[in-house]
Amino acid sequence: MDDSYLALLVDLHKRQKRQGPGGEVETGKAMALANLQKSGPLRIADIGCGTGASTLQLARSLNAEITAVDFLPDFIEVLKDNAETEGLSERIEPLVCSMEQLPFAEEEYDVFWSEGAIYNMGFEKGVNEWRRFLKPGGFLVVSEITWLTNTRPPKLQQYWEAQYPEIATASEKLKVLEAGGYSPIGYFVLPENCWLVNYYRPLQDSFPDFVARQKNDERATTIVESEKKEIALYKKHKSYYGYGMYVAQKFG
Ligand SMILES: C[S@@+](CC[C@H](N)C(=O)[O-])C[C@H]1O[C@@H](n2cnc3c(N)ncnc32)[C@H](O)[C@@H]1O
């Protein structure tokens, strides 16, 4: 992807509260599964944080210091502004960095949190590489695209396997966690409002302004068309795939 195309994508997405499916109720439910409200002070890393929907909620809800990591400086700038507005800056350390080159010490963190982002390095690689940064007994909380049924239309399967070969059912993901040295604590599926209401609706609402801002640039229109296709695909096939939220504890 060339830089100017990436700049367009950033311009579209940085104005959104979230850059992927998710929700406050669901983030809260994952916190509760890991029993984080009762613990603290915690060191948490939020990986692929985007403009910080989950980071800000974690900072608001927990006795914690949060390192918010994303490789896009524009997203981190928005997060910083939002943290300042909410008076949370002292508890959030923003870090522009690749999730594959984290500058952390072994066993530095109590929690690794990552909503809709681990796929960028691959689920298996992510859970295995991040493990060393967690204290023994620390928690990994990630959301990840997941098949919701054991079978699905072949064309859908081909599409997703081309996009992300690691797409799998929850039982397969849980096996990866177990093999990687984690004890699975909980799994649930993000309900469809996390996609349709929290993510896609505000994104769709922003398309006309985006295209106007980009002065009807052909690539901006192409981006909008591709987002519309993604939305239509989800609406048609939402009984077959979704985001699973996985909560697991490091053992050993
Ligand atoms: C689908 S968005 C999710 C953002 C946010 N967690 C949320 O739920 O709104 C994925 C995020 O991962 C970030 N990302 C992608 N590849 C990355 C990498 N290699 N290192 C760090 N961040 C990355 C993107 O910039 C983006 O903010």
The ligand as an ORCA input file, in Angstrom:
! r2SCAN-3c Opt
* xyz 0 1
  C      -9.014     -2.785     13.448
  S      -8.053     -1.528     14.192
  C      -8.548     -1.671     15.909
  C      -8.248     -0.427     16.694
  C      -8.753     -0.397     18.127
  N      -8.196     -1.443     18.931
  C     -10.257     -0.477     18.144
  O     -10.812     -1.545     18.482
  O     -10.900      0.534     17.815
  C      -6.412     -2.222     14.193
  C      -5.349     -1.279     14.732
  O      -4.073     -1.927     14.694
  C      -3.102     -0.985     14.261
  N      -1.985     -1.736     13.669
  C      -1.977     -2.431     12.507
  N      -0.792     -3.026     12.313
  C      -0.027     -2.688     13.381
  C       1.312     -2.997     13.774
  N       2.084     -3.783     13.020
  N       1.777     -2.499     14.927
  C       0.980     -1.703     15.705
  N      -0.283     -1.369     15.386
  C      -0.779     -1.865     14.242
  C      -3.838     -0.100     13.282
  O      -3.184      1.131     13.114
  C      -5.193      0.012     13.944
  O      -5.244      1.098     14.828
*
